[in-house]
Every structure is written in C-alpha cells, then in structure tokens.
C-alpha cells in the first residue's frame, strides 16, 4: 500500500510541475475526469432509478440503468461523441461530444451541467457543487483530442518507438500493480477475462483516458496526466503487446 501511495505522490508532484503553481488544482481535474468516467463509482453512491432522462432521445444504444448516467456513455472516452469512436457500434447514441466546451468559461460549463441549455441535463440533484466544479475543471482543462495519438481505424498509436523500449520503461511503474504481463488484475470475469493488454487492443481511447485520469472508486490507481503525447503512444504500443487472454 505504501508503494502505491508513493506512486500517487509521484504522479501528483510531476503533474504539478508540468501545470505550474498557478494552474487549476490537478487533483480536482483528475477527480473530475473520474466523475466523467463513472460518477456513481467515484462517489460510492447508488445509481438513480431508471434511465437518464435524455436517454429516450436515442434508440441505438440499448444499455439501461446505471450505464445511461455515465458521461462517457453519451460523449465517449475520446470526448467526441458521435464524431469519435462512439460514432458507430453498440455505443452509438448520436449525442455530441464535449471537447468543444473547452472554449467556454468555467461558469458557462457549470451552467450547462446544471441544465441551463436543457433542464433534463441538470446533474445538480445528484452531484454536489464541488463535484460539478471538479467536472467542469476536467472538461475545460483535462480533455484532449486522442485523434492526435491514435489511428482510429487500426486502433494503433499514430507514432511510437518501434523498439518498444520507451513504452516498456514507462510500464515498469504500471507493472507494480498489473504485473509484468499485465494479468494481475482482471477487469472482466473468469469466463471472459479482460486485462490491460485486452483493453489496449480493443479500446485504446478508454485505456488512454484511464492512464491519464485514473480509475474511479479505486484510490490506488492514480492518473498520469503528465505523460507527453509521445510517451502515451509509446506506452500504448507496449501495452498492445501484452497478453489479452
């Protein structure tokens, strides 16, 4: 546990150095990204009853209940919604992305989260003011465009060190929890296991979000937002060499 806490302290210290002393609180940006991923898990609360009120506006994504309340289910792991990886397939909803809200002020983003544009998008009954502020901070300062790192059709990094040395070096930190082959933690089930290698191959946008932001509801999985674009691509390339079964 001490080693894992040390990783979080290291991650925070490096990120603070990258952002600078006058930047928004990086802890809050990271927490906002975890709320975006799965605010129910991040807060440790029960899911609201039924589907999100806006879910009825689409009929292509057949998920129900808890999944419909996740920001990522409408707007994607790449924050591009219908214009990104969720532009087709079982996750398609037709909803817009959120990448463009970076151009708005924090006050404007908070208002959107409270339903200023559409009352059915009001999250204030479920998220505290601090939660909403953290989510707004993430939307303004924590999102990025994964198309600068990933070939969406091939699901491969656009540019990575071919000898994998850089990615392997970065993964040494991850291996302390995930294991040398990435199989110490199973995200799936015994019948259908899902390891870090599985996720890297199947959904590079998701794994890049979790690398940068961390895992909601899991104190020991820190985010590494300080990694550069080149480092993210090198790490992704190495993760895709790890076993998926």
Buried (B, 14 or more C-beta within 10 A) or exposed (E): EEEEEEBBEBBBEBBBEEBEEEEBBBBBBBBBBBBBBBBBBBBEEEBBEEBBBBBEEBEEBEBEEBBBBBBBBBBBBBBBBBBBBBBEEEBBBBBBBBBEBBEBEBEBBBBBBBBEEEEEBBBEEBBEEEBBBBBBBBBBBBBBBBBEBBEBEEBBBBBBBEEBEBBBBBBEBBBEBBBEEBBEBEEEEEEEBBBBBBBBBEBBBBBBBBBBBBBBBBEEBBBBBBBEBBBBBBBBBBBBBBEBE
